[in-house]
Amino acid sequence: MSDRTPETAANPDSARASLEALRAEIAKAVVGQDSAVTGLVVALLCRGHVLLEGVPGVAKTLLVRALAASLELDTKRVQFTPDLMPSDVTGSLIYDARTAEFSFQPGPVFTNLLLADEINRTPPKTQSSLLEAMEERQVTVDGSPRLLPDPFLVAATQNPVEYEGTYPLPEAQLDRFLLKLTVPLPSRQDEIDVLARHANGFNPRDLKAAGVRPVAGPADLEAARAAVAKTSVSAEITGYVVDICRATRESPSLSLGVSPRGATALLSTARAWAWLTGRDYVIPDDVKALALPTLRHRIQLRPEAEMEGVTADSVITSVLAHVPVPR
């Protein structure tokens, strides 16, 4: 348990310090990946969900497990496989012979932090079982809605869709994720550090032995979210966000641009980033900093653009370069 008191945790400045301390705690288990850690913290502040994409073996799962170990939150993990059923995620009604009645057995989705490991390894039917939970924060079984705990965050990992045995997430499912974070291969020095840690006895399955401990909890998140909600946004910044999103709809490389929901998401993540960096107002650089992870999964490339090597990131980068920045 953490040694913080409820009084200090309720202070916005203390909450910011606690969330910033997550970086140091996660670094005890994961080398590098600062941008992914920042994205996870932003998602927590915005009550959003995160999709982590990277090739196998780049510590996607370890990153989420280290985040869970650094927070005073309940966490569960689901390994998505081709034979996983929706009820294995949401829960189901179980017949009790003693009472001759059905009772609801909650699934692993009833937690604060759900690690959906390799979400694109399971068919669309099971993938869609998370849609209601992610959007409505509830699960409906036999016509009865059951609320999920607060906070609730889905951190899903996936391998790139070109790998064998994967089912690409449909657009409706992708749009439920606030951020899509790419987890790249480590640099040479980072990879040397990883091997050195393992040579010295580091066990990724025993984070307590690595010294990872809770440094933030629900009270910190509540105080931080309240502070983020008070972060001011000028009319110029709002217009800048709208102009960026509208520009994607006019891009010749895209068959699907960013929707108004995507614009709302970009404004939310920019406010969270502004607060994390110590400001109570949003500037254009905040919008630029979060544009790629917030928008890259909300656009769809034309087939001919893909054949020419155009990527979602390159389109968004081009849009950012051409949309006028407010003064």
MORA-V518361 format. One record per residue. N is the residue number from 1. PSI is psi as a letter, one per 40 degrees, with the letter a starting at -180 (* if undefined). NEAR is the number of other C-alpha atoms within 8 Angstrom. Layout:
<<N & PSI & NEAR> <N & PSI & NEAR>>
//
This chain:
<<1 & i & 5> <2 & i & 8> <3 & e & 4> <4 & i & 6> <5 & i & 6> <6 & d & 7> <7 & d & 6> <8 & d & 9> <9 & d & 13> <10 & e & 12> <11 & h & 10> <12 & d & 11> <13 & d & 6> <14 & d & 11> <15 & d & 16> <16 & d & 11> <17 & d & 8> <18 & d & 11> <19 & d & 12> <20 & d & 9> <21 & e & 9> <22 & d & 12> <23 & d & 11> <24 & d & 8> <25 & d & 14> <26 & d & 14> <27 & e & 9> <28 & d & 10> <29 & d & 13> <30 & h & 11> <31 & h & 9> <32 & a & 7> <33 & f & 8> <34 & d & 7> <35 & d & 6> <36 & d & 10> <37 & d & 11> <38 & d & 9> <39 & d & 12> <40 & d & 9> <41 & d & 9> <42 & d & 11> <43 & d & 15> <44 & d & 12> <45 & d & 12> <46 & e & 10> <47 & f & 9> <48 & a & 12> <49 & i & 14> <50 & h & 16> <51 & h & 12> <52 & h & 13> <53 & h & 13> <54 & i & 13> <55 & i & 10> <56 & i & 5> <57 & e & 5> <58 & e & 10> <59 & f & 7> <60 & d & 12> <61 & d & 9> <62 & d & 10> <63 & d & 12> <64 & d & 10> <65 & d & 9> <66 & d & 14> <67 & d & 10> <68 & d & 12> <69 & d & 11> <70 & e & 14> <71 & i & 11> <72 & g & 13> <73 & i & 9> <74 & h & 8> <75 & i & 10> <76 & i & 10> <77 & h & 9> <78 & h & 10> <79 & h & 8> <80 & h & 12> <81 & i & 8> <82 & d & 7> <83 & e & 5> <84 & h & 9> <85 & i & 8> <86 & d & 11> <87 & d & 8> <88 & e & 10> <89 & d & 12> <90 & d & 14> <91 & i & 13> <92 & i & 11> <93 & h & 9> <94 & h & 8> <95 & h & 8> <96 & h & 9> <97 & d & 6> <98 & d & 4> <99 & e & 5> <100 & f & 7> <101 & i & 7> <102 & h & 8> <103 & i & 8> <104 & h & 8> <105 & h & 8> <106 & i & 9> <107 & a & 11> <108 & e & 13> <109 & e & 12> <110 & g & 9> <111 & i & 12> <112 & d & 12> <113 & h & 14> <114 & h & 16> <115 & h & 15> <116 & g & 13> <117 & h & 12> <118 & f & 13> <119 & d & 12> <120 & e & 14> <121 & e & 12> <122 & i & 15> <123 & i & 9> <124 & d & 9> <125 & d & 8> <126 & d & 11> <127 & d & 14> <128 & e & 8> <129 & e & 11> <130 & e & 10> <131 & d & 10> <132 & d & 10> <133 & d & 12> <134 & d & 12> <135 & d & 7> <136 & e & 6> <137 & f & 11> <138 & i & 11> <139 & h & 11> <140 & h & 8> <141 & h & 9> <142 & f & 4> <143 & e & 5> <144 & h & 6> <145 & h & 8> <146 & h & 8> <147 & i & 7> <148 & i & 12> <149 & i & 9> <150 & h & 5> <151 & i & 9> <152 & h & 12> <153 & h & 14> <154 & h & 12> <155 & h & 13> <156 & i & 13> <157 & i & 15> <158 & i & 13> <159 & i & 12> <160 & i & 8> <161 & e & 9> <162 & e & 5> <163 & i & 7> <164 & i & 5> <165 & f & 5> <166 & i & 11> <167 & h & 10> <168 & h & 6> <169 & h & 9> <170 & i & 7> <171 & d & 7> <172 & d & 6> <173 & d & 11> <174 & d & 10> <175 & e & 10> <176 & e & 10> <177 & h & 11> <178 & d & 11> <179 & i & 14> <180 & h & 13> <181 & h & 11> <182 & h & 8> <183 & h & 12> <184 & i & 7> <185 & i & 6> <186 & i & 9> <187 & i & 6> <188 & d & 6> <189 & d & 7> <190 & d & 10> <191 & d & 9> <192 & d & 8> <193 & d & 9> <194 & d & 9> <195 & d & 8> <196 & d & 8> <197 & d & 9> <198 & d & 9> <199 & d & 7> <200 & e & 6> <201 & e & 6> <202 & h & 8> <203 & h & 9> <204 & e & 7> <205 & e & 4> <206 & g & 7> <207 & d & 12> <208 & d & 7> <209 & d & 7> <210 & e & 10> <211 & e & 8> <212 & h & 14> <213 & i & 11> <214 & h & 11> <215 & e & 13> <216 & i & 15> <217 & a & 10> <218 & d & 9> <219 & d & 10> <220 & d & 17> <221 & d & 12> <222 & d & 9> <223 & d & 13> <224 & d & 12> <225 & d & 10> <226 & d & 8> <227 & d & 10> <228 & d & 12> <229 & d & 7> <230 & e & 7> <231 & h & 13> <232 & i & 8> <233 & h & 9> <234 & i & 7> <235 & d & 6> <236 & d & 7> <237 & d & 12> <238 & d & 10> <239 & d & 8> <240 & d & 13> <241 & d & 12> <242 & d & 9> <243 & d & 9> <244 & d & 11> <245 & d & 14> <246 & d & 10> <247 & d & 10> <248 & d & 14> <249 & e & 11> <250 & e & 8> <251 & h & 9> <252 & e & 5> <253 & e & 9> <254 & i & 14> <255 & e & 10> <256 & h & 9> <257 & a & 14> <258 & h & 14> <259 & i & 8> <260 & d & 7> <261 & d & 7> <262 & d & 13> <263 & d & 12> <264 & d & 8> <265 & d & 10> <266 & d & 14> <267 & d & 11> <268 & d & 9> <269 & d & 14> <270 & d & 13> <271 & d & 16> <272 & d & 12> <273 & d & 11> <274 & d & 15> <275 & d & 13> <276 & d & 9> <277 & e & 6> <278 & e & 6> <279 & i & 9> <280 & f & 10> <281 & i & 10> <282 & h & 15> <283 & i & 8> <284 & d & 10> <285 & d & 6> <286 & d & 12> <287 & d & 14> <288 & d & 9> <289 & d & 8> <290 & e & 12> <291 & d & 11> <292 & d & 11> <293 & d & 11> <294 & d & 15> <295 & e & 13> <296 & d & 12> <297 & e & 12> <298 & e & 14> <299 & i & 13> <300 & h & 10> <301 & i & 13> <302 & i & 9> <303 & d & 6> <304 & d & 6> <305 & d & 11> <306 & d & 10> <307 & d & 7> <308 & e & 6> <309 & e & 6> <310 & i & 11> <311 & i & 8> <312 & d & 11> <313 & d & 8> <314 & d & 8> <315 & d & 12> <316 & d & 13> <317 & d & 9> <318 & d & 8> <319 & d & 11> <320 & d & 9> <321 & d & 7> <322 & d & 6> <323 & h & 10> <324 & h & 6> <325 & h & 6> <326 & i & 7> <327 & * & 2>>
//
